[in-house]
Every structure is written in structure tokens, then in C-alpha cells.
């Protein structure tokens, strides 16, 4: 991962900690954390949430969002 992309992800972590976000923002955020492996290296909350997204089928273990499941899950 490029340094610039990594810095953007760290900025999003700060945003996650301090702001409320839409459901699609959260799903994409955790998908990106999973894809980069950061979900497993940050404090435990991130790994637990990432695991929950994977177990519910919203995000693949590789970090891809399953938008079809997302729509079913949240009944959009």
C-alpha cells in the first residue's frame, strides 16, 4: 500500500473515532481495514468489528464489499 493511501486510511480512523457515519461509509471503511490488514493490527475493537462484517457476509475476508448482501441486510 502506498504511503499516501495509508495516511488517508489513518485519517479515516480518526474520523471513525470522532464522528457519526452512514452505514455504507462504515462498511467500506471496515472493508478497507480488512483489505490492508490493519483491522487485525489495531486495537481489538477493530478486529472484532471486522470479523462481524465478515461473518455476516457484508465483507469478504479479502476486503471486498458484498453490496447485494448489504442491501438485503439493511433492507434498502
Secondary structure, 3 states (H helix, E strand, C coil): CCHHHHHHHHHHHHHHHHCCCCHHHHHHHHHHHHHHCHHHCCCHHHHHHHHHHHHCCCECCCCCECHHHHHHHCCC
